[in-house]
Structures are given as structure tokens and as C-alpha cells.
Amino acid sequence: MSEYNLDSEKILRNLNKLDELYNNSSGDDLAPIFYSKIALMEYCGWIECSIDLIMMRITEAEYSEVISLTGKSFLKSINNFSYKDHFIKILVQVLGMANAERLVEACRERGELDILKAKLDNTELKKVRNIAAHTYHRDDSVSYDAPNFFITEVNHLFDIFSKIAIYIDNITSETSETSETSETSETSETSETSETSE
């Protein structure tokens, strides 16, 4: 089992609680706004953490210490989320172009690529998230989605993220097996050469 397991239980528990509080806050002008802002921040944080967890799974393959540490350091330097500038950039850096292309094609074949792009490149979501994160007063020019909106979004994305994680596990497993086969072959050839020399 991976050390970096994806999770939807905690975020859904948080969002369901916020939804309950939201629905019980009728008559209060500010409470629904607060619960909606928190739900928005929780959802965006969950997306970032989920992408991090997916990519960190790659570092569990049998790499040398310096390669593994370099990969982890790179992943920690990437913040925010978008399809091209973050998700694809990370995939290419840690999986290589060929494997990244294979993963993207797998998503396209399942009909999930456009959904993933739309969720990660939701400019309106990020705009509202930035407003929520950098303001403390009530802003009537901005409207926030109710917590139950994000419950549906999590369920959609979690299914896609889980499939991507499995695909990456398979790729890294193939890479590890190829590396082990190569090392065994090299060891065998070295041994044979040594015996011939003797």
C-alpha cells in the first residue's frame, strides 16, 4: 500500500458539516457566507493536496536516493493547480514526456480529459478563491457557491484522480521491473566476462 494514499472521506466529512451548518444558518446574513468561503478554501486545498499525493507516489519506486530526493524537492516547489502549468508540468518532469503522453491519452480514451482540464483550469473558481483568501470583509460583488456544490465536485474529481493514481502506479512498477531486469542482466554479463577472463 502506498504511503501517499488519496482520500475523499475527510474532505467530504468537512463539506457535509459545512453544508449542515449552512442550511441551519437561515436568518443570519453572515454565517452562510462564512461557511461557503470555508468550503471553497477546503475544496481548493484538497485539489492541491490530491495532486501532490498522486505525484509523490512516483517517488516510491526503486530510485537511487539522490534521484528520489530531487524528485520530492521538485514536487514540493510546485504550488497551486492548473492543467497545463502545474499538472502537466509535474507529469512531464517526474514521469518523462512519453509516460506523461500515455497517461493523458488514457484519460482522453476514458472521456475524462476534458473534465479534468475544466476542473483544474476553472478561472472563475480561482478568482473567487483568491478573493476569499485575501479579503475579510463582506463583498456583495462576489457570490460563493454553497458547500453542497463542492461535495459533487469532490466526487467527480476523486474518481478521476484515483484512476490516474492507479495508472501511475502501473507505470512506475513497469519502470522498476525494467530497471531490476537491466541490473540483473548487467550483473550476469559482468560475471560471465569475469569468468571468461579467468
Disulfide bonds with the S-S distance in Angstrom:
none
